[in-house]
Amino acid sequence: MSVSTVVLPGSFDPFTLGHLDLVRRTAGLGHRVVVAVSHNPAKKGLLSLEQRRAVIDETLVEEELADQVESRALPAGLLVDFCRDVGAHAVVRGLRSQLDLAYEEPMARMNRHLAGIDTLFLLTDARLSHVSSSLVREVFALGGDVDDMLPAPAARAIRAAVS
């Protein structure tokens, strides 16, 4: 059986333990995973795209996932075009709640319509369902401790970004 390639897209600002859990579980299903790091102009960023990729790459090495998972910058344009370029047959998205499904479902249907790209939904580990990059940034900005929500490279990077 050949290894299939899937894309896990997101802004990953910062890369959280929830993201890492999705990567681990997707790789554990036998997939080659491309973590597609995007720039979202609607979000006020903490880390640059290059810093986010460096955090992800360092985390993958520490977690011994680098042979099965890689990060790439997601260029402007359609996600399905990127999927074709990397040979991916599916997109992976994590769902924390019904709200996430309501947001993700139309995009999943459009990706299927445009290019036959399926979306695989994984329910977030219940212990991490409250963790989002946006909330981590907010808690961090207000002086809260976010180390238990982030892999060590991400925690170091956000501290360095504000020093």
TORVEX-198890 format. One line per 10 residues: number of its first residue (from 1); their letters; for each residue z, x, y of C-alpha. Coordinates in nm, 4 decimals. Example, Ala and Ser with C-alpha at 12.3 -4.5 7.8 and 13.67 -1.06 7.14 Angstrom:
1) as) 0.7800 1.2300 -0.4500 ~ 0.7140 1.3670 -0.1060
% end
This chain:
1) msvstvvlpg) 0.0000 0.0000 0.0000 ~ -0.0915 0.1388 0.3413 ~ 0.1556 0.1527 0.6267 ~ 0.0882 -0.1039 0.8958 ~ 0.1269 -0.0302 1.2636 ~ 0.3128 -0.2643 1.4957 ~ 0.3826 -0.2460 1.8683 ~ 0.7247 -0.3067 2.0232 ~ 0.6536 -0.3539 2.3957 ~ 0.9030 -0.3606 2.6793
11) sfdpftlghl) 1.0254 -0.1937 2.9926 ~ 1.3308 -0.0441 2.8136 ~ 1.5126 0.0298 3.1403 ~ 1.7406 0.1381 2.9862 ~ 1.6751 0.1566 2.6115 ~ 1.9708 -0.0300 2.4589 ~ 2.1341 -0.0456 2.1174 ~ 1.9594 -0.3823 2.0792 ~ 1.6230 -0.2100 2.1215 ~ 1.7265 0.0614 1.8778
21) dlvrrtaglg) 1.8312 -0.2030 1.6247 ~ 1.4851 -0.3637 1.6481 ~ 1.3184 -0.0249 1.6002 ~ 1.5352 0.0582 1.2981 ~ 1.4819 -0.2778 1.1335 ~ 1.1077 -0.2803 1.1959 ~ 1.0690 0.0726 1.0612 ~ 1.2878 -0.0287 0.7663 ~ 1.0304 -0.2915 0.6752 ~ 0.7827 -0.0100 0.6220
31) hrvvvavshn) 0.5973 -0.0330 0.9518 ~ 0.4825 0.2512 1.1757 ~ 0.6218 0.1484 1.5157 ~ 0.4732 0.2243 1.8553 ~ 0.7295 0.1614 2.1291 ~ 0.5066 0.0676 2.4229 ~ 0.6921 0.1439 2.7463 ~ 0.5715 -0.0609 3.0406 ~ 0.6218 -0.0593 3.4128 ~ 0.7312 -0.3991 3.5394
41) pakkgllsle) 0.6841 -0.4132 3.9183 ~ 0.8915 -0.7338 3.9283 ~ 1.2009 -0.5434 3.8112 ~ 1.3967 -0.2934 4.0182 ~ 1.3958 0.0082 3.7910 ~ 1.6700 0.2580 3.7247 ~ 1.4693 0.5158 3.5283 ~ 1.1079 0.6230 3.5693 ~ 0.8624 0.5499 3.2909 ~ 0.8676 0.9188 3.1949
51) qrravidetl) 1.2489 0.9207 3.1826 ~ 1.2521 0.6072 2.9659 ~ 1.0044 0.7616 2.7230 ~ 1.2104 1.0821 2.7100 ~ 1.5244 0.8781 2.6305 ~ 1.3428 0.6904 2.3547 ~ 1.1938 1.0093 2.2088 ~ 1.5332 1.1850 2.2096 ~ 1.6943 0.8808 2.0478 ~ 1.4256 0.8693 1.7776
61) veeeladqve) 1.4868 1.2347 1.6931 ~ 1.8659 1.1841 1.6824 ~ 1.8240 0.8768 1.4602 ~ 1.5731 1.0557 1.2321 ~ 1.3066 0.7963 1.3106 ~ 1.0522 1.0192 1.4852 ~ 0.8311 1.0461 1.1765 ~ 0.7793 0.6687 1.1705 ~ 0.8199 0.5700 1.5367 ~ 0.6631 0.6984 1.8573
71) sralpagllv) 0.6746 0.6009 2.2210 ~ 0.3714 0.5609 2.4412 ~ 0.3155 0.4472 2.7962 ~ 0.1639 0.1001 2.8055 ~ -0.1339 0.1109 3.0412 ~ -0.2163 -0.1747 3.2755 ~ -0.4183 -0.4429 3.1029 ~ -0.3853 -0.6659 2.8041 ~ -0.1312 -0.5854 2.5357 ~ -0.3855 -0.6823 2.2689
81) dfcrdvgaha) -0.6218 -0.4098 2.3950 ~ -0.3425 -0.1541 2.3573 ~ -0.2729 -0.2888 2.0068 ~ -0.6379 -0.2377 1.9139 ~ -0.6326 0.1145 2.0589 ~ -0.3347 0.2179 1.8423 ~ -0.4537 0.0273 1.5350 ~ -0.1703 -0.2250 1.5412 ~ -0.1997 -0.5604 1.3686 ~ 0.1127 -0.7137 1.5187
91) vvrglrsqld) 0.3629 -0.7134 1.8024 ~ 0.7372 -0.7186 1.7370 ~ 0.9741 -0.9047 1.9693 ~ 1.3469 -0.9565 1.9462 ~ 1.4979 -1.2972 2.0058 ~ 1.8515 -1.3284 2.1416 ~ 1.8379 -1.7036 2.1984 ~ 1.6219 -2.0146 2.2139 ~ 1.5393 -1.9163 2.5723 ~ 1.3771 -1.5956 2.4496
101) layeepmarm) 1.1669 -1.7943 2.2030 ~ 1.0556 -2.0359 2.4747 ~ 0.9472 -1.7388 2.6878 ~ 0.7799 -1.5435 2.4033 ~ 0.6011 -1.8241 2.2183 ~ 0.3139 -1.8851 2.4644 ~ 0.2433 -1.5115 2.4847 ~ 0.2449 -1.4836 2.1066 ~ -0.0011 -1.7712 2.0792 ~ -0.2264 -1.6154 2.3447
111) nrhlagidtl) -0.2273 -1.2761 2.1702 ~ -0.3252 -1.4513 1.8474 ~ -0.5972 -1.6479 2.0295 ~ -0.7400 -1.3452 2.2126 ~ -0.7418 -1.0900 1.9347 ~ -0.5848 -1.2215 1.6163 ~ -0.2714 -1.0154 1.6903 ~ 0.0331 -1.1759 1.5305 ~ 0.3845 -1.1574 1.6708 ~ 0.6771 -1.0855 1.4423
121) flltdarlsh) 1.0046 -1.2231 1.5767 ~ 1.3312 -1.0643 1.4711 ~ 1.6614 -1.2275 1.5540 ~ 1.8868 -0.9918 1.7423 ~ 2.1960 -0.8721 1.5614 ~ 2.4679 -1.1170 1.6716 ~ 2.6900 -0.8258 1.7778 ~ 2.4218 -0.7238 2.0298 ~ 2.2913 -1.0625 2.1425 ~ 2.4626 -1.0351 2.4816
131) vssslvrevf) 2.3031 -0.6974 2.5581 ~ 1.9978 -0.6855 2.7827 ~ 1.8659 -0.4024 2.9968 ~ 1.9069 -0.6173 3.3076 ~ 2.2725 -0.6887 3.2358 ~ 2.3389 -0.3257 3.1450 ~ 2.1897 -0.2149 3.4791 ~ 2.4011 -0.4717 3.6634 ~ 2.7264 -0.3794 3.4882 ~ 2.6536 -0.0094 3.5417
141) alggdvddml) 2.5730 -0.0617 3.9132 ~ 2.9085 -0.2372 3.9562 ~ 3.0978 0.0510 3.7961 ~ 3.1397 -0.0915 3.4471 ~ 3.1324 0.1103 3.1264 ~ 2.8073 0.0563 2.9359 ~ 2.8301 0.3417 2.6854 ~ 2.8937 0.1063 2.3921 ~ 2.5648 -0.0748 2.4670 ~ 2.3408 0.2314 2.4814
151) papaaraira) 2.2329 0.5184 2.2590 ~ 2.3826 0.8448 2.3894 ~ 2.0553 0.9715 2.5460 ~ 2.0241 0.6507 2.7506 ~ 2.3852 0.6680 2.8681 ~ 2.3350 1.0300 2.9788 ~ 2.0077 0.9448 3.1556 ~ 2.1449 0.6578 3.3621 ~ 2.4473 0.8649 3.4696 ~ 2.2148 1.1485 3.5707
161) avs) 1.9868 0.9068 3.7592 ~ 2.2636 0.8082 3.9984 ~ 2.4192 1.1526 4.0439
% end
